[in-house]
Amino acid sequence: MMNPKTSTSVIVGVFALMTVAGAAQGAIMIGSNAASGVGNTNSTFTGTIDYAPQTSTTGLLTIVLTNTSNVALNSRLTAFVFNAGSAASPSSLLLTAVGATVSNISGGSASPFGSTFVGGAGVGGQFEGGGNPSSGISPGQTGTFTFRITTASAPTLSASDFLSGPYAQNFVVRFRGLSDGSSSKIPAVLVPTPGTGALALVGVLTMSRRKRA
């Protein structure tokens, strides 16, 4: 018969394991891949990508981006584009944008990183140019964007799919309006999270408590 203390430890451990595993399947964190950027690579950003299937053919993509550039640069985050992994004939439509005045981008180019992207958002509805950069995200500010993704692959997509696709870089951010007159294009990179380590720690703690019981 299991010792009550052991039983409690196992239950707590399993619950923690399930909680951490659930969190690991949600939003992913991204950051600036300055080493692969073009233009003024002092412009930087951080953010998250979250995706949730809605129907057999649609899903809701939420992208949160923070402009972490130095205020002195006056660098405005004016656009971004993404792909959707190996999704079947995907399309994207911008539903809401908070923190920036932007419009939907579909099939936009982000040369030299790629000529056609599934979706995105940009000032004036463009990635390269568009309207006044002041409509973008200022340094220290955050924008939140939601998209409807339509594809027969909707139920099986995950947040990380929007960092993958046919090119070496499949999520690219645009900065314009810098004080020195320059601009930049900075790809995103996945930021590792402590999820795997946390899972291992839960297992170790659970086993340790069982041995002491």
JOZIHU-V407188 format. One record per pair of residues at least 12 apart in sequence whose ideal C-beta (glycine too) atoms are under 7 Angstrom apart, sorted by the first residue. I is the first residue (numbers start at 1). GAP is how many residues later the second one is. Records with the same first field share a line. If there is no record, write none. Layout:
I=GAP, GAP
//
This chain:
3=210
5=208
6=204, 207
9=197, 200, 201, 204
10=196, 200
13=189, 192, 193
16=186
17=182, 185
20=175, 178, 179, 182
21=178
23=172
24=171
26=24
27=21, 22, 23, 132
28=20, 21, 131, 132, 162
29=19, 162, 164
30=17, 18, 19, 141, 158, 159, 160, 161
31=15, 158, 160
32=12, 13, 154
33=153, 154, 155, 156
34=152
36=133, 151
37=147, 148, 149, 150
38=74, 146, 147
39=143, 144, 145, 146
40=138, 142, 143, 144
41=143, 145
42=27, 28, 31
43=26, 30, 32, 132, 141, 143
44=24, 25
45=20, 21, 22, 23, 32, 128, 141
46=20, 22
47=16, 17, 18, 19
48=16
49=14, 110, 113
50=12, 109
51=106, 107, 108, 111
53=101, 102
55=99
56=98, 99
57=93, 94, 95, 97
58=90, 91, 92, 96
59=90, 95, 98
60=86, 88
61=85, 86, 88, 101
62=82, 84
63=82
64=78, 80
65=12, 15, 72, 77, 78
66=76
67=70, 71, 72, 73, 74
69=70
70=69
71=68, 69
73=66, 105, 106
74=103, 104, 105
75=64, 100, 102, 103
76=57, 58, 60, 61, 62, 99, 100, 101
77=59, 60, 96, 98
78=44, 45, 52, 55, 58, 96, 97, 98
79=26, 41, 42, 43, 44, 47, 48, 51, 95
80=40, 41, 92, 93, 94
81=24, 27, 29, 36, 38, 39, 46, 91
82=35, 36, 37, 38, 80, 88, 89
83=34, 35, 79, 81, 82, 83, 87
84=34, 65, 67, 73, 77, 78, 81
85=72, 76, 79, 80
87=64, 66, 70, 74
88=63, 64, 65
89=62
90=28, 59, 60, 61
91=15, 59
92=14, 26, 27, 55, 57
93=54, 55
94=27, 51, 53
95=51, 52, 53
96=50
97=24, 46, 48
98=45, 46
99=38, 42, 43, 44, 45
100=35, 36, 37, 43
101=22, 34
102=19, 20, 21
103=18, 19, 21, 22
104=17, 21
105=14, 15, 16, 17, 20, 21, 22
106=13
108=12, 19
109=18
110=17, 62, 75
113=54, 56, 59, 72, 74
114=53
119=28
121=24
122=52
123=12, 13
127=47
133=43, 44
134=43
163=25, 27
169=18
171=16, 17
172=13, 15
173=13, 15
//
